[in-house]
Amino acid sequence: MPGLVQTDPYARALFRVSNPQAIPEEIEDKVSARLSRQALLRAEPPPELSIILDETVLRRVVGGPAVMREQLATLLPLVDGPATVIQVMPFSHGAHALLGGSLTLMTLEKGAVIAYEESIDTGNLWEDPIEATARRRAYDRMRAHALSPTDSAALIRSTMEALPHEHHTRT
């Protein structure tokens, strides 16, 4: 789940599982830093944001069913918003060029494209036009095979509905 669209509980759960020995203040600092970057989406005018999520991101429960349900619900208004599009790459497509991590493409005011690839333990910034263009082509191919925004929203909703509800019983 890209940090720009993570909820507070989802981010907290990710940071806890990635470093179970972290002290609470360390986790809170990381959560605050991640959530502060989301202010970019509230800028006027907002930047255009296009995200393709691998279906795995929807199905892997992070933080428990309630946290995951809230995270998925947060995605729905962004699926086909005025400046946002979220699509899902379905399992049925199989492998794709961006399985190894995440890719961020940034188009600067003068049209130059910069690519940032991130995996579990490394990140690479590609400013070279040839390298950035190769990554943009991989993204474009992925987008061509991803579900439409309408179908993506339906899959997000059905995944939310399939999450178990916690039942509280009195003894």
C-alpha positions in Angstrom: 0.0 0.0 0.0 1.6 3.3 -1.0 2.4 5.5 1.9 0.4 8.4 0.4 -2.8 6.5 0.9 -2.2 4.6 4.1 -4.4 5.2 7.1 -2.8 5.8 10.5 -3.6 2.3 11.9 -2.4 0.6 8.8 0.9 2.5 8.8 1.3 1.8 12.5 0.8 -1.9 12.0 3.3 -2.0 9.1 5.9 -0.2 11.2 5.3 -2.5 14.2 5.7 -5.7 12.1 8.7 -4.4 10.2 10.5 -3.7 13.5 8.9 -5.5 16.4 11.6 -4.2 18.8 11.0 -0.5 18.0 10.0 1.7 20.9 6.6 3.3 20.7 8.1 6.8 20.1 10.1 5.5 17.1 6.9 4.0 15.6 4.9 7.2 16.2 7.7 9.3 14.6 7.6 7.1 11.5 3.8 7.2 11.3 3.7 11.0 11.7 6.3 11.4 9.0 4.4 9.1 6.6 1.0 10.8 7.3 2.5 14.3 7.0 3.4 13.6 3.3 -0.3 13.0 2.6 -0.7 16.8 2.9 0.5 16.9 -0.7 -2.8 15.4 -1.8 -4.7 18.3 -0.2 -2.7 21.0 -2.0 -4.5 23.4 -4.3 -4.5 22.4 -7.0 -4.0 18.8 -6.0 -1.3 16.8 -7.9 -2.6 14.2 -10.2 -2.1 10.8 -8.6 -2.4 7.4 -10.4 -1.8 4.2 -8.4 -1.9 0.6 -9.6 -2.2 -1.8 -6.7 -1.3 -5.4 -7.0 -4.3 -7.5 -5.8 -2.0 -8.9 -3.1 -2.1 -5.5 -1.4 -5.9 -5.7 -1.0 -5.9 -9.3 0.2 -3.1 -9.4 2.7 -4.6 -8.3 6.0 -2.4 -5.8 7.8 -3.3 -4.9 11.4 -6.4 -7.1 11.6 -9.8 -7.0 9.7 -11.0 -3.7 11.2 -7.8 -1.9 10.2 -7.8 -3.4 6.8 -11.5 -2.6 6.3 -10.8 1.1 7.1 -7.8 1.1 4.8 -9.8 -0.3 1.9 -12.6 2.1 2.5 -10.1 5.0 2.4 -9.2 3.9 -1.2 -12.7 4.0 -2.6 -13.1 7.8 -3.0 -9.7 7.9 -4.7 -10.5 5.2 -7.3 -11.9 7.7 -9.7 -11.5 11.1 -8.1 -11.0 14.5 -9.7 -7.2 14.2 -9.5 -6.8 10.5 -8.5 -7.1 7.1 -10.1 -6.6 3.8 -8.4 -6.6 0.6 -10.4 -5.9 -3.0 -9.4 -3.7 -5.5 -11.2 -5.6 -8.7 -10.7 -4.1 -12.0 -9.8 -5.5 -13.4 -13.1 -3.0 -11.4 -15.1 0.0 -13.3 -13.6 3.5 -11.8 -13.4 4.3 -8.2 -14.4 7.4 -6.1 -14.7 7.0 -4.3 -11.4 6.6 -7.3 -9.0 9.9 -6.5 -7.3 8.8 -3.4 -5.4 7.1 -0.1 -6.0 7.6 2.5 -8.6 6.9 6.2 -8.3 6.9 8.3 -11.5 7.1 12.1 -11.1 6.5 14.4 -14.0 8.1 17.8 -13.4 6.7 21.1 -14.5 8.8 21.2 -17.7 7.8 17.6 -18.6 10.9 15.7 -17.4 10.1 12.3 -15.9 11.9 11.0 -12.8 11.4 7.4 -11.6 12.0 6.1 -8.1 12.0 2.4 -7.5 11.8 1.0 -4.0 12.1 -2.5 -2.7 12.2 -3.9 0.9 15.7 -2.6 1.6 16.8 -0.3 -1.2 15.7 2.6 -3.4 16.9 3.9 -6.7 16.3 7.3 -8.2 16.4 7.4 -12.0 16.8 10.8 -13.5 18.3 9.6 -16.8 15.7 10.0 -19.5 16.3 6.5 -20.9 16.0 4.8 -17.6 13.0 6.8 -16.5 11.3 6.1 -19.9 11.9 2.4 -19.5 10.1 2.4 -16.2 7.3 4.6 -17.5 6.8 2.0 -20.3 6.6 -0.8 -17.6 4.0 1.2 -15.8 2.0 1.9 -18.9 2.0 -1.8 -19.8 0.8 -2.6 -16.2 -1.9 0.0 -16.5 -3.1 -1.5 -19.7 -3.6 -4.9 -18.0 -5.1 -3.5 -14.7 -8.8 -3.5 -14.0 -10.7 -0.3 -14.9 -11.5 2.1 -12.0 -15.0 0.8 -11.9 -13.9 -2.9 -11.7 -11.2 -1.9 -9.2 -13.7 -0.3 -6.9 -15.9 -3.4 -7.1 -13.0 -5.6 -6.2 -12.0 -3.3 -3.3 -15.6 -3.4 -2.0 -15.9 -7.2 -2.3 -12.6 -7.7 -0.5 -13.8 -5.4 2.3 -17.1 -7.3 2.6 -15.2 -10.6 2.8 -13.2 -9.5 5.8 -14.4 -11.2 9.0 -16.2 -9.0 11.5 -15.1 -9.2 15.0 -17.9 -10.4 17.2 -17.9 -9.5 20.9 -19.6 -11.9 23.2 -20.6 -11.3 26.8 -19.8 -13.9 29.4 
